Amino acid sequence: MIDAIARALAHHLGPQVVVRAGPARDVPMLDAEAQAVRRAIPTRRAEFATGRALAREAMETLGLDSCAIPQGTDRAPTWPEGVVGSISHTHGSVAVAVGKSQHIMMLGIDVEQDRRLEPGVARRIVMPHETADPDLAIVIFSAKEAVYKAMYPLTGDVWGFDAVTITLDAQGCGFSAELHLGA
C-alpha cells in the first residue's frame, strides 16, 4: 500500500520532487536528529528515523549532499539551505517528498490511515460548505495538513482548520485550497 501512495504522490508532485516511502523501522539516525526523539516511545523513534533516512535518500537522488535533518523548536523538520521537503507518517508507514528550492517554493504532504473520523472531530475539521460525506472527512483533514505543512515554513503562522477551505476534485485524487488567513 505504501508503494502505491509513493507512486501517487510522485505522479501528482511532478519530476522536480523526489518521493520516498516505506514502513517505519529502527534505522540509525545522525546525532543532530536523535536528540529530538531520545525520550520518545519506540514507534515514534522508528517513524522519525525512517522519515529522516528516506529524506536523506531523496536528497541524494536530487544530487544533494546527505546531511542531518534536525527537528526545530516548533517540531518541524529543519531542511538544509536549498531544500524544501515534507515528512508524514501514520500507523507505521512513512512518506517524504523533497525538492530543490530553486524549483519548488513550498511542499506539503500528509498520509493518513483510511478511517472514519469521530463526528465531533470531523465537525472541528470539516467546514459545513466543504463536504457532507462523513467518509471524506479524513481526506479533508489530510489535505488541510498538507496545505499547512507547505505554508508553515514560509509564514511561521499557526492556524486552525477553518483557515483553509478544501474542494476535492471529482475523482477524489486531488484538491484545491482556499486560504482565509488574517480574515
Buried (B, 14 or more C-beta within 10 A) or exposed (E): EBEEBBEBBBEEBEEEBBBBBBEBEEBEBBEBBBEBBEEEEEEBBBBBBBBBBBBBBBBEEBEBEBBBBBBEEEEBBBBBEEBBBBBBBBEBBBBBBBBBBEEBEBBBBBBBEEEEBEEEEBBBBBBEEBBEEBEBBBBBBBBBBBBBBBBBBEEEEEBEBEBBBBBBEEEEEEBEBEEEEEE
